[in-house]
Amino acid sequence: MDLRIVNTCNNNCLYCLEQDYRNREKFIDKNIILKNILNSKNKEILNFYGWNPLLHPDLVEIIEFAKDNSFKNISLLTNTFWTEKKYLNDLKNAWLNQIWIYFNWVKNHKIVSNSNLELYDLIKNIELINNLKMKIKFIIHLNKQNIFEIYKNILFLSKNFMVFEFEFINYFPFDRPYEKYKNLLEYD
């Protein structure tokens, strides 16, 4: 089951398809989330997605509830913008077993993510997650900045973090057009 728990993010990525959610309540009410978990028919996989679930103030409690309600695999999709070692340990102890990470390549990282997160900080956050020995999957948005160097992404991430699971997503300019960055994001 895929479950959105936040409508907020600390990035403003150029390729983001979820800009309309910014006008909604930042955090989905915990009781609504718990009710969805309780009523789920499939207890195999629970994935928290949509922007940055790490920002939800009740995430540890929500994961513990999912574990107590027989979910075997619990994962979340994040940009890693906000991570702390203690918080990650609490999530792992609650039963989070996989993290999917959005990753933009070195070149123009700050431009594409529209954030203050330096590449060094992103790598540091990935190292924190990697040290917990959780399963990691990288999701890379393909665009003009990285399409011809995608192999460098894979080599860098697999060599430094021993991660071999990747998903590639194409950026479509009509999803969120930015004339200013069109040449950076589009490719033929």
C-alpha positions in Angstrom: 0.0 0.0 0.0 1.3 3.5 -0.9 0.3 6.1 1.6 0.8 9.9 1.4 1.4 11.4 4.9 2.6 14.9 4.1 1.8 17.7 1.6 5.0 19.6 2.3 8.6 19.5 1.4 11.8 21.3 2.1 12.8 21.3 -1.5 11.1 22.9 -4.5 12.5 20.7 -7.3 12.1 22.0 -10.8 10.7 18.6 -11.9 8.2 18.2 -9.0 4.8 17.1 -10.1 3.1 17.8 -6.8 3.0 21.6 -6.6 -0.8 21.6 -6.2 -0.4 19.9 -2.8 1.4 22.9 -1.3 -2.0 24.5 -0.8 -3.3 21.7 1.3 -2.8 20.8 5.0 0.9 20.2 5.6 0.6 16.9 7.4 -2.1 14.3 7.0 -3.9 13.8 10.3 -2.4 10.9 12.2 -5.8 9.3 12.9 -6.6 9.2 9.2 -3.3 7.6 8.5 -3.7 5.0 11.3 -7.3 4.2 10.0 -5.9 3.6 6.5 -3.2 1.3 7.9 -5.7 -0.6 10.0 -8.2 -1.0 7.1 -5.5 -2.2 4.6 -6.2 -5.6 3.1 -2.6 -6.2 1.9 -0.2 -6.2 4.8 2.9 -7.1 2.8 4.3 -3.6 1.9 3.6 -0.1 3.2 5.3 2.8 1.4 5.2 6.4 2.6 5.5 8.6 -0.4 5.0 12.2 -1.6 7.5 14.9 -1.0 9.3 14.2 2.3 7.6 11.9 4.8 10.5 12.4 7.2 8.9 15.7 8.1 5.7 14.1 9.6 5.9 14.7 13.4 4.3 11.4 14.2 6.2 9.2 11.7 7.9 7.0 14.4 4.5 6.3 16.0 2.9 5.6 12.6 5.6 3.1 11.7 5.2 1.3 15.0 1.5 1.1 14.5 2.0 -0.4 11.0 4.4 -3.0 12.4 1.9 -3.8 15.2 -0.7 -4.3 12.5 1.3 -6.9 10.7 3.1 -5.0 7.9 6.2 -6.8 7.0 8.0 -4.3 4.9 7.8 -0.5 5.6 9.6 2.0 3.4 9.6 5.7 2.6 10.6 7.9 -0.3 12.6 11.0 0.7 15.0 13.7 -0.6 17.0 13.2 2.6 17.0 16.9 3.2 16.3 16.5 6.9 17.9 13.6 8.7 19.5 13.1 12.1 21.2 10.0 13.3 18.9 9.6 16.4 15.8 10.1 14.3 16.9 7.5 11.7 17.7 5.1 14.5 14.3 5.6 16.0 12.7 5.0 12.6 14.7 1.8 12.1 13.9 0.6 15.6 10.2 1.3 14.9 10.5 -1.1 11.9 11.4 1.0 8.8 13.3 -1.3 6.6 13.9 0.5 3.3 14.5 4.1 2.2 14.1 5.3 -1.4 16.1 8.4 -2.1 15.6 11.0 -4.8 19.1 11.8 -6.2 20.2 14.6 -8.4 23.7 14.4 -9.9 26.5 16.7 -8.8 26.2 19.3 -11.5 23.6 21.9 -10.8 22.3 20.0 -7.7 21.2 23.2 -5.9 19.5 24.6 -9.0 17.4 21.5 -9.7 16.4 20.9 -6.1 15.8 24.6 -5.4 17.1 24.1 -1.9 20.0 25.1 0.4 21.1 21.5 0.6 24.7 21.3 -0.6 25.7 18.1 -2.3 28.1 17.4 0.6 25.1 17.5 3.0 23.2 15.1 0.7 26.1 12.6 0.7 26.4 12.9 4.5 22.7 12.1 4.9 23.0 9.1 2.6 26.0 7.9 4.6 23.9 8.2 7.8 21.2 6.0 6.2 23.7 3.6 4.7 25.4 3.1 8.1 22.0 1.8 9.5 22.2 -1.1 7.1 18.8 -0.4 5.7 18.0 -1.3 2.2 18.4 1.7 -0.1 17.0 2.4 -3.5 18.0 5.5 -5.5 15.5 7.2 -7.8 17.2 9.4 -10.4 15.3 11.9 -12.5 16.7 11.8 -16.0 17.3 15.2 -17.6 19.8 17.1 -19.7 22.1 17.6 -16.8 22.7 13.9 -16.2 21.6 11.8 -19.1 25.0 11.5 -20.6 26.7 10.9 -17.3 24.2 8.5 -15.7 26.8 5.8 -15.5 28.8 8.1 -13.1 25.7 8.3 -10.8 25.5 4.6 -10.7 29.2 4.0 -10.2 29.5 6.6 -7.5 26.4 5.4 -5.6 27.2 1.7 -5.9 30.8 2.1 -5.0 30.4 4.4 -2.1 27.2 2.9 -0.6 27.1 -0.6 -2.1 23.6 0.1 -3.5 22.6 -1.6 -6.7 18.9 -0.8 -6.9 18.0 2.2 -9.1 14.9 3.6 -10.7 15.0 6.2 -13.4 12.2 8.6 -14.1 12.0 10.8 -17.1 11.3 14.5 -16.7 8.6 15.7 -19.1 8.7 19.5 -19.7 4.9 19.8 -19.8 4.6 18.5 -16.3 6.1 21.6 -14.8 7.4 24.0 -17.4 10.2 26.3 -16.4 11.4 28.3 -19.4 14.3 29.6 -17.4 15.6 26.0 -16.9 14.3 24.4 -20.0 17.8 23.7 -21.5 18.9 22.2 -18.2 16.0 19.8 -17.8 15.0 18.8 -21.3 16.8 16.4 -23.6 16.0 15.0 -27.0 
